[in-house]
Amino acid sequence: MNIIIAGDGKVGSTLARQLSSEGYSITLIDSNPKVLETSVERYDVIAVHGNCASMGVLRQAGVMDADLLIAATSADEVNLLCCTTAHAMNQKLHTIARIRNPEYSGQIYEMRGTFGLSLAINPEQQAAREIERLLKYPGFLRRDTFAKGSTEIVELRIDAKSKLCNVSLIEMANIVKCKVLVCAVLRNGTAVAPGGNFVLREGDRIFVTATAQSLTVLLKNLGIITRRVRRVILCGGGRVSYYLASALEKNGITVQLIEKNLERCQSLCEQLPECDIVHGDTSDLELLESEGIETADALVTLTGQDELNMIVSLYAGSKGVPQVITKLGHADNRNIIDSLNLGSVVCPKELCCTTIVRYVRAMQNQTGAAISLHTIADGQAEAVEFLVDETTKNCGVALKDLKLKQNVLVVSITHGSKSEIANGGSIFQKGDSIVVVTSGRGILRQLNDIFA
């Protein structure tokens, strides 16, 4: 498959690395020759220097023979013009545009045919939704949802006081008293597919599959006290903050938003009339004290500076804020990030790229493609949801009697509205959905790929 990526920034370079490693033919377009040189040195890609919205540059990039164009420059208008122009040149071309301005949200959806868009992605809006979901279940570092919300994979950190510290997975059932499955463990930065005798240690991050009904039971029996979030402090007044504050207001949650740019504060006051907008510097610890950081239910750092977000999150943790969420633009060095008490870490770039990768794989496999895809364990494993259809092999055969590929684990099966955590006796039939976790290098493009 031939893919053109317009824009070699954070999203563009991440996609180039991921998609080229999966064997796709990638052509990068950017107006900055230096960033193109870096990508060519690092990845197996072709580079074209120039304006991605220009017909001449698109033609040079091979748009007439391309299957997909991803427009991820820093300007929404350029992304739209790039997709519209490319689609006019090649009517069979699929196009994806990154659109970040909230003012465009409605018209992009209504005019997607006019713009020639197959998919529009808003990383900041995705990040806001992810944070909102985390705030609904304090206690989890991360939540990934499958089967229309009936199954989840959640992330927990094992500390010295945890009831699971120094406990084997076989013994875990006696403590949590609900049916769960530990599908991956991150220990010292390395993902492990644990067996029943695996003993959890302090510092481990575990990824647990559970039905939605079991999550509350899981937290209760682990002694993780959670309370409904009523007051949240948002540090930074960017797009993620706008989307998040809008959603939280609708849920009746009090929001205090701190932003140092006066003009931006004035704009936010008009857009978010119910929100308490504070003009001030997030790095001013006295300001955070005066705004009641110690009595806040949650604090979310959303400035455009990763270092500042990390420092403020660490400070909030030291002040005993029950839930801390940190937005990072760059989350590449996970060993350093994991060594810090940053609470939940959300990276808009990663969320955006995962959505696009799922779309690309679905294009290649129109039948049996993944319904949803989430990367877990710092990108060392994938959780993929598939629908069982008439082409699926081994329907009606118990999992214990199947030969699966190495490093592939079936974690849940949903029959209609009922989900179950998979065990040796579980079977699947046409119409079911299956969630599979894989930690191998092989890509699962369709459900039949799981079988040896």
Disulfide bonds with the S-S distance in Angstrom:
none
